[in-house]
Amino acid sequence: MLSINYVREFVKENEKNIIDQKVNTYPIDEENFLKWINNHSEKYKPKASMFRANTTHINFSQFTETLCKLCAEIRSIKDVYKNIVLLIPNMIKKSNFWISLYMFHYLNDVITHVCYKIEGASILKEKTLIIIPDDCSYSGTQIISHFSVKTPHHILFAIPYISKEAKERIEREILQEEKILFCESTIEFKKWGDLWPIYFDHKLADEISTYQLAYAIGKDIFYEDFKSDPGFKYEPMSLIKGCNLPEVLLRDNKMNIYEFYTDDILKVVGVDEMCPPPFYKKIEYTFRGKPLDHIIELAEK
């Protein structure tokens, strides 16, 4: 367990970075997207157009509005439980860490305990709800990793945006006695092709989840049977307005874009150069004026 008083003090100290963030908006660049579509052969232009039609951009206001609705839902059921536990993951540069603190800010009078692992709530015997926050779930793999042990308590997945596949996987693979809950305000999004064509003002997920390299540098995508358009004419561009092409690609025009796979662009370009920029990775958290590197530093003494 973490000390809830320490967590309150910590969140209050870092409130400006957690709550008062000014995040730019990064809508779809319609002009570049049209160029990208026209760079395809005639056979693949309709498929490229369908990719655009299925791409969803979630601006920061939309995202935080949905997140606040989730908090309101949790507040509405607080009297059903004796204990309400918030899970705050230990990795402080991840989006789910920032989301956890954001939710704590709005629910600090409702939350009775805080832990960084589910098993931390095992000492609680009364009716208990464990809240597992995240900003988005694509495949469900990451959020399922929290479940290394069983728990008799109810689990609420507080995720503003979730794919149908992730929701089904969570329900299918967490074979435990506890009741699994999802917030009604959670917005479900659909898969298109092999991935999920969605991005946020605060985050462009990697190519395990979304079409990162298409959005970031204009790479072609796989349309079916892991095949792209053989007649596609590559033109370096970002499909997101307000995002410039990473400078390393402009400096080295001989770089073979098609050698990039999954997270390789992060190794070449650097995570800080990805756009939309993940602001939460740059937050320097402090506790009593000193840098905080791990949430376990707030553990009960």
C-alpha positions in Angstrom: 0.0 0.0 0.0 1.0 3.6 -0.5 0.4 6.2 2.1 -2.8 8.0 1.0 -1.6 11.1 2.9 1.7 11.1 1.0 -0.2 10.6 -2.3 -2.4 13.6 -1.5 0.6 15.7 -0.7 2.4 14.5 -3.9 -0.5 15.2 -6.2 -1.1 18.6 -4.7 2.6 19.5 -5.2 2.5 18.4 -8.8 -1.0 19.7 -9.6 0.1 22.2 -12.2 1.8 19.5 -14.3 -1.0 17.0 -13.8 -4.2 19.0 -14.3 -3.3 22.4 -15.8 -1.5 21.1 -18.9 -1.8 23.3 -22.0 -1.8 20.7 -24.9 -1.8 21.8 -28.5 -4.3 20.3 -30.9 -3.1 18.2 -33.8 -6.0 17.6 -36.2 -5.7 15.5 -39.4 -3.8 17.2 -42.1 -6.4 16.9 -44.9 -4.0 18.4 -47.6 -1.2 15.9 -46.8 -3.6 13.0 -46.5 -5.0 13.8 -49.9 -1.4 13.8 -51.3 -0.7 10.5 -49.6 -3.9 9.0 -51.1 -3.0 10.2 -54.6 0.5 8.7 -54.2 -1.1 5.3 -54.5 -1.8 3.4 -57.6 -5.3 3.4 -59.0 -6.0 0.0 -57.5 -5.1 1.1 -54.0 -6.5 4.6 -53.9 -10.0 3.5 -52.7 -8.3 1.5 -49.9 -6.1 4.5 -48.9 -9.3 6.7 -48.9 -10.9 4.2 -46.6 -8.0 4.5 -44.2 -8.6 8.2 -44.1 -12.3 7.7 -43.5 -11.6 5.4 -40.6 -8.9 7.6 -38.9 -10.1 9.2 -35.7 -8.4 12.2 -34.0 -9.3 12.8 -30.3 -8.5 16.3 -29.2 -7.4 16.9 -25.6 -10.7 18.6 -24.6 -12.6 15.5 -25.8 -10.3 13.3 -23.9 -10.4 15.1 -20.6 -14.2 15.5 -20.8 -14.6 11.8 -21.1 -12.1 11.2 -18.3 -14.1 13.5 -16.0 -17.3 11.6 -16.9 -15.5 8.5 -15.7 -14.7 10.2 -12.4 -18.3 11.2 -12.0 -19.5 7.6 -12.5 -17.1 6.4 -9.8 -18.4 9.1 -7.4 -21.9 7.9 -8.1 -21.2 4.4 -6.9 -19.0 5.2 -3.9 -21.6 4.2 -1.3 -21.8 0.7 -2.7 -18.3 -0.1 -1.4 -16.5 0.1 1.9 -13.1 0.6 0.3 -12.2 2.2 -3.0 -8.7 1.5 -4.1 -6.8 3.4 -6.8 -4.0 1.6 -8.7 -1.1 3.9 -9.4 1.5 2.1 -11.5 5.2 2.5 -10.5 6.5 3.6 -13.9 6.2 7.4 -13.7 6.8 8.2 -17.4 3.9 6.2 -18.7 0.5 7.7 -19.6 -1.4 5.5 -17.1 0.7 7.0 -14.3 -0.4 10.5 -15.3 -4.0 9.3 -15.7 -4.0 7.8 -12.2 -2.9 11.0 -10.7 -5.4 13.0 -12.7 -8.2 10.7 -11.3 -6.9 11.0 -7.8 -7.1 14.7 -8.0 -10.8 14.6 -8.7 -11.6 11.6 -6.4 -9.3 12.1 -3.5 -12.2 12.4 -1.1 -13.7 9.1 -2.4 -10.5 7.0 -2.6 -9.8 5.2 0.6 -6.5 3.4 -0.3 -3.8 3.5 -3.0 -1.6 0.8 -4.2 0.9 0.2 -7.1 0.1 -3.6 -7.4 -3.3 -5.3 -7.2 -2.1 -7.6 -4.5 -1.6 -4.6 -2.3 -5.4 -4.6 -1.7 -5.3 -8.2 -0.4 -5.4 -7.1 3.2 -8.8 -5.5 2.7 -11.7 -7.8 3.7 -14.8 -5.6 3.3 -16.5 -5.0 0.0 -13.8 -3.3 -2.2 -13.6 -1.7 -5.6 -10.2 -1.6 -7.3 -9.9 1.1 -10.0 -7.4 0.4 -12.8 -6.9 3.6 -14.9 -5.4 4.0 -18.3 -5.8 6.5 -21.1 -6.5 4.0 -23.9 -6.5 0.3 -24.5 -5.9 -1.1 -28.0 -5.3 -4.8 -27.6 -5.7 -5.1 -23.9 -2.3 -6.8 -23.4 -0.7 -4.1 -21.3 -3.6 -3.7 -18.8 -3.9 -7.5 -18.4 -0.3 -7.6 -17.2 -1.4 -6.1 -13.9 -3.1 -9.4 -13.0 -0.3 -11.6 -11.7 -2.5 -12.8 -8.8 -6.2 -13.3 -8.2 -8.3 -10.9 -6.1 -11.8 -11.4 -4.6 -12.5 -7.7 -5.1 -14.5 -5.9 -7.9 -12.3 -4.5 -10.6 -13.3 -1.3 -12.5 -11.4 -0.5 -15.7 -11.4 3.3 -15.8 -10.3 3.8 -19.5 -11.8 6.7 -21.5 -11.1 5.0 -24.9 -11.0 1.2 -25.4 -11.2 -1.0 -28.4 -13.8 -3.7 -28.7 -11.0 -6.3 -28.9 -9.4 -5.1 -25.7 -12.7 -5.2 -23.8 -13.4 -8.7 -25.0 -9.9 -9.9 -24.2 -10.1 -8.5 -20.7 -13.4 -10.3 -20.1 -12.0 -13.5 -21.6 -8.6 -13.7 -20.0 -9.1 -12.4 -16.5 -10.6 -15.7 -15.3 -11.1 -14.8 -11.7 -13.9 -14.7 -9.2 -14.1 -10.9 -9.1 -16.6 -8.9 -10.9 -15.2 -7.0 -13.9 -16.7 -3.5 -14.5 -16.3 -0.9 -17.3 -17.5 2.7 -17.1 -20.5 3.5 -19.2 -18.9 6.7 -20.4 -16.0 4.8 -21.9 -15.9 5.3 -25.7 -15.4 2.2 -27.8 -13.5 2.4 -31.0 -13.0 -0.1 -33.9 -10.1 -1.9 -35.5 -9.4 -1.3 -39.2 -7.2 -3.8 -40.9 -4.6 -5.1 -38.5 -4.5 -2.0 -36.2 -6.6 0.7 -34.7 -6.6 4.0 -36.7 -6.9 6.4 -33.8 -4.6 9.0 -32.2 -4.8 11.7 -29.5 -3.4 15.2 -28.9 -1.4 13.8 -26.0 -0.2 10.6 -27.7 0.5 8.8 -31.0 0.8 5.2 -30.0 3.4 2.9 -31.6 2.9 0.6 -34.5 2.0 -2.3 -32.3 -1.3 -0.4 -31.7 -1.8 2.1 -34.4 -0.5 3.2 -37.8 2.3 5.3 -36.3 4.6 5.4 -39.2 1.9 6.4 -41.7 0.7 9.2 -39.5 4.3 10.4 -38.5 6.2 10.1 -41.7 3.8 9.1 -44.5 4.8 5.5 -44.8 2.3 3.2 -46.7 0.3 0.7 -44.6 -0.5 -3.0 -45.0 -4.0 -3.3 -46.6 -4.5 -7.0 -46.6 -2.4 -10.2 -46.1 0.5 -7.9 -44.9 0.8 -6.3 -48.4 1.1 -2.6 -49.2 0.8 -0.9 -52.5 3.8 -1.9 -54.7 3.1 1.2 -56.8 3.1 3.7 -53.9 5.3 6.7 -54.4 6.8 7.7 -51.0 6.8 11.4 -50.2 8.0 12.3 -46.7 5.2 14.0 -44.8 3.2 13.9 -41.6 -0.5 13.2 -41.9 -1.1 15.2 -38.8 -1.4 19.0 -38.9 1.0 20.9 -36.7 3.5 18.0 -36.8 6.7 18.6 -38.7 8.6 15.7 -40.3 11.3 14.5 -37.9 14.5 16.4 -38.8 16.7 13.3 -39.0 14.6 12.2 -42.0 15.0 15.5 -43.7 18.8 15.5 -43.1 19.2 12.0 -44.6 17.1 11.7 -47.7 18.8 8.4 -48.5 17.2 6.7 -45.4 15.1 3.7 -46.4 11.8 4.4 -44.7 10.7 0.8 -45.4 13.4 -0.5 -43.1 11.4 0.9 -40.1 9.5 -1.6 -38.1 7.3 -1.1 -35.0 9.4 1.1 -32.5 12.4 1.6 -34.8 11.4 5.1 -35.6 11.7 5.9 -31.9 15.3 4.6 -32.0 16.2 6.7 -35.0 14.1 9.8 -34.4 13.9 9.8 -30.6 10.8 9.6 -28.5 10.9 13.3 -27.7 10.6 14.1 -31.4 7.4 12.1 -32.0 4.3 14.2 -32.7 1.9 14.7 -31.2 4.4 14.9 -28.3 3.7 12.8 -25.2 3.9 15.6 -22.7 3.5 13.2 -19.7 7.0 11.7 -20.5 8.6 15.1 -19.8 6.9 15.8 -16.4 9.5 16.1 -13.7 7.7 15.0 -10.5 8.8 16.1 -7.1 7.9 15.2 -3.5 8.7 17.8 -0.9 10.8 19.6 -3.4 13.0 16.5 -4.3 12.8 14.5 -7.6 10.6 11.5 -7.3 11.7 8.5 -9.5 9.4 5.7 -8.2 5.9 5.8 -6.7 7.0 3.2 -4.1 8.8 6.1 -2.4 5.4 7.1 -1.2 4.8 3.7 0.5 3.5 3.5 4.0 6.4 3.5 6.5 
